[in-house]
Amino acid sequence: MWLFILLTQALALSTTLILGWLLRPQQTFSKVILTIVIFALSNAVLFYGLSEFWRERFRIYLIFSILQGFMVYAALIVGAFSLLYCQVLKRKSRPKLVRLLAVTTYIGIVGLAVFNGYSPVVKRLTVTVDKPLAAPMTLVLVSDTHWGKWFGNRQIDKLVGLINGEQVDAVVLAGDIMDDTTIYYDKTGMAAHFAKLQAPLGVYAVLGNHDYLGYEEKIAQAVTEAGIKVLDNESVLLADKVWLVGRSDDLDRTRLSAADLLQPLNSDKPIIFLEHRPSTIPEISALPIDLHLSGHTHGGQIFPLTTLMHWFSPLAYGTKTVNDTQFLVSSGFGIGSVPFRLGTRSEIWIVTLVSADAE
């Protein structure tokens, strides 16, 4: 909590300085009023958010704080440009133009962050396995959809459209399907849209941490009613040639180990392991698993977390091969707590599994 309080005061101070420079109040009274208003508003939003920690009200605080943070980014960019323009190029300062550039830069950053969150891209990966596979198998990895208040029917339809435009065999959802609850999913009739997500070999899902916050049974039921198979510590054989193993989230204290889930399987066939988090790389890489699919991290979602997460995680986003296992961590299709992405983009992955013998 103290971290959020300190962060709020730092952002309030930064906002005061930036707006003071932008608006240029001349009188001391105006400067004091500006400072009081910004600090009062920032702390009002803080305490409003803390009254429902990590829930709906707290998200309002996060959005407000991130918008303040984007203001700092804009100030730093314009400051660097002004320094280059005046000190390096030896040009005369143009204050009005610099202020206009600052406003434009801020609007551009916010616009880009919203665009990145709501405009998904398709990424591709080909995985070669040293096991027999008569023909390539293609599947779509979708993670962290977070269906809810900020992300609903329009994005579901966009997801269905993207997948329908690809020749895929199966679809897998790597958790955080709902945004904590099924309230907005039910209220806005998302079920009819979600049920349109189909593939020849089926659609499969595991639950993530946001699906385990008290609504796990309702979420699993809603996903099942949409025609999607929830793999709760179980496996399925796709087209009699590839094993798909699904494991519940770390929050499930009853979940099985990866070794236990693999024990009844014929490891001569390719094995795909699906779970929400990329937190078990040592465990998975020691087993005969060919491909591990996950999400959860959002790739950091917003700079500088997009960089910092790579310092503290063996794989925060993207692909990595450990021993003979290919790992893929998606940044996710949804937005989670805030409707912004800066340094990441909403995405799905088209993964094609091929046999080395076929090459």
N, C-alpha and C positions, 0 to 999 in steps of 0.2 A: 504493500500500500504506500509506503514511504517513497518508493521509487516513482510511482505515478504522481504523487504530490510534488516531488522535486522536478519531475519532467514538466508538469503543468506550469510551475513557476518559471522555469527556464523558457518555455514556449511563450508564456505571457510576456516576459521581459523582451524576448526577441520580437514578438508581434508589436509591442509598444514602440520599440526602436524603429522598426521598419515602417509602421504606419505614421510615426512621427516624422520620419524622413519624407515619406510620400505625401502626406497632407500638409506638412510644414506649418503647424500652429504657431503663431507669433507670440501670443500672450501666455504668461506663466499659468494663468487660470485654465486656459484651454489644454495645456500640456498635462496639468494635474488631472483634469476631468478625463482626458483620453486614457491616462494610465489607470485611473480608478475603474473606468468602464471595462477596460480589457482584462484587468486582474479579477474584477468581480465576475465578469461573464465566464472567464476561464475556470474559476474555482466553483462557480455555480454548476457548470457542466460537469466538473470533476465529481462533486458530491452527489449530483444526480446520477452519474454513472456508477459510483461506488455503492449507491443504495440498492443496486441490483448487479452485483459484481459478476462479470463475465456473461451477463444476460443482455436482454434487449436495451436497457438503459445504458449499460456500459458501452455498448456499440456506438451510441450517440456520442459519448465522450471520445471514443477512438476516432470516429470520423472527424469530429471537431479538431482534435489534436493533430491528426494527419494533415488536415487542411492548413493548420498553422505551420506544420513542418514543411509543407510544399512552399509556403511563403518564404521560409528560410532558404530553401533550395533556389528559389527565384532570385532572392537577394544575393546569394553567393554567385550565381551565374552572371547576373548583371554587374556585380561588383568586379568580377574578374574581367568582364568585357570592358568595363569603364577603365580599369587599370591598364589594360592593353592599349586601349584607344588613346588615353591621355599620356601615359608614361612611356610606352614603347613607341607608339606611332607619333607622339608629340603633337597630338591634335588638341584643339581647344574644347574644354568641357561644355556639354550641352545638357543642362539639368532637366529641362522639360522633355527632351527626347529620351533621356535615361529613365525618367519616371514612366513614360509611355511604354518603353521597352520592358520595364519591370512588371507592369500590369499585364502586358501581352504575354510575357514569359510565364507568369503565374497561371493565367488562364490556359496557356498551352500545356503546362505540366498537369493541371487538374484534368483537362480534356484528354490528354494522352493516357493518364491513369485509368480513367473511366473506359476509354476505348479498349485498352488492353484487357480489362476485366470482362467486357461484354462482346468481344470480337475474337472468337477462338480460331486457332490455326491447327492444321493437321501436320503432325510430325511422323516420321517413318523410321523403322528399325528392322533390319534383317538379322535373324539369329540362326547361326549354323550349328547343328547338333551332331554329335558323333554317334547317333542312333538311327536305326532304320526309320524312314518316313517316305512312303511311296510317292506322295505328292505334297507340295508346300501347304501349310495351313496358315491362314491369316486371321488375326483377331484384332479387336479394337480395345485398347485400354482407356477407360474413363475413370477418373478419380475425383473425389472431393466436389461433387455436384452441389451439395448444400442447398437442396431445394427448400425454399422458404420465402420470407417476406421480400427479400431483395433480389431473388433469383428464382423465377418460376416458369410459367407456361411458354413464354416466348423463347426462353433459352432451352427448354426441353425440345420444343419444335425445331430449334436451330441444330441441336445435337442430333435429333433423328434425321434431319436433312443431310447433315455432314456424313453420317454413317451410311445412309441410303445411297450416297454418291460413290461409295467404295464397295468393291467386291470382297466382302469379308465372310468368314465362316462362323465366327462367334464374337460376342461382346462380353467383356468383363468389367465390373464396377468395383474399384478398390476402396470402398468405404467412404464414410461421411456422406452418405446419400442424402440424408435430410439435415437441415440446419437445427439440430437439437430435438425438434418435435415434429409431429405431423399436423400441427394446428393449421398452418397456412397451406400445406399440401392439401388438406381436406377442404379448407374454406374456399380455395380458388379452383377446385376441380382439376388438380394436376394429374390425378389418376388416369383420366382418359387420354391425356397427352403422353404420359409415361409408358402406357401400355403399347404405344406405337413403336417402342424400341424393340426391334426384333432382328434375328439372324438365323440362318439355316440350321446351325448346330446349337442354337439357344443363347440366352442372355443369363449371365451368372454374376453373383455379387457376394461380397463379404461386408460386414458392418465395421464402421470406424469409431473413433472415440466420441464423435458428436452424435453417433447413433446409440451410445451407451450411457445416456444421461437421464435415464428413467423412462424413456419411450421405446426401448429396444424391441419389446414385443410388438407394439403397434407399428413400428417402422418395418420390422421383418414381415409382418402381416401385409402391410401396404405394398411392399416390394413384391411379395409372393402373388398378391392379387393382380399385380401389373404383368404377370406372366414371367417373372424373373426368379430364377432359382437361387435361394440364399444358401451358400456353402458354409455351414456352421461347423467347422472342424470335420470336413468330409471331402470326398473326392468324387469326380465323375470322369468317365472315359469318353473323350470326344471322338466320334466317328471310328471307334475301336482302334485308335492309333496314337492318341496323345492324352496323357493324364493331366487333368486340371484339379489342383488341390487348393481348397479354400480354408483359411484359418481365421478365427475371430480375433478381435483387437486385443492389445495388451491389457486393457481394462478388465477383460474377462478372465477371472482367476481360475476358471475351470478349463481353460483351453489346453489342448494337447500340445506336446512338443512336436516339432517338425519330424523328428525321427519316428515317433509313434504314428503320425499320420501317413508316413511313407511305408511303414512296415508291411501292410497287406498288399502293396502295389508291386507290379512287375516293373522293375527299374530298367528293363531292356527297352521300354518305350519312353519317348520324351516326356519329361515331367515339367509342368508349369506350376509354380507355387504363387498363389495370390493371397495377399494380406494387406492391411491398411498402411502399416508403418515400415520403413526400412531400418528397423532397429535390431534386426537379428542376422546381420551379414555373416558374422563368424559361425553361427549355428547353421545357416543355410548353405554356406559355401563348403562345409565339410560333408555334405550329403550329395547323392547323385541327382541333384536338381539342375535342370538345364536353364531355366528362366525364372527369375523372381520378379514379380510385378507389385508395385506399391505406389503410394502417394503421400498424403498427410502433410508434407512439409510446405506445400504451395510454392516451393522453390525460394522461400523467403518472402515472396509476394511483393514486398515494397523495399526498395533500396533505403538504407544500407544492409538490411537483413538478408538481401539476396547474396551479399558477399560474406557477411559474418557467419551465416549458417555453414558455409563450407569450411570454416575454421574449426568448428566443433563437431562435425559429423563426417564419417567416412564417405558418405554419399548423400548429399542434401537434395540433389536434382540431377537428372540425366542418366547416363549409362556408365557401367563399370563392370569389368570381368574380374572375378575373384576365383582363383583355382579354375574350375571348369564351369562355373555358374555365371550367367549373364544377368546383371541386375539392371532394372529400369525403374527410376523414380519419376513420376509425372508431377508437374507443378499444379495440375488439377484443371478441371473445367469450370468450376465455380469460383466464388469470391470469398466465401466464409463470412467473417465478421464485418468487413468493410468493402464497399463497392469500388475498390481501387486495386490496380496492379501497376507497379512502376519498377521496371527491370525484369519483369516476368510477363507472360501472356497466357491467357486462357487457352487450353489445348486439349487435344486427344492424340493418342499414338496409334498408328497402324503398325502392328508387329507381324512380320512374316517369319514363320518357322520353316527352315529347310534342312535337309539332311546333307551331310558332307559327302555321302555316297552319290548324291544326285548331281554334284558339281563336276 
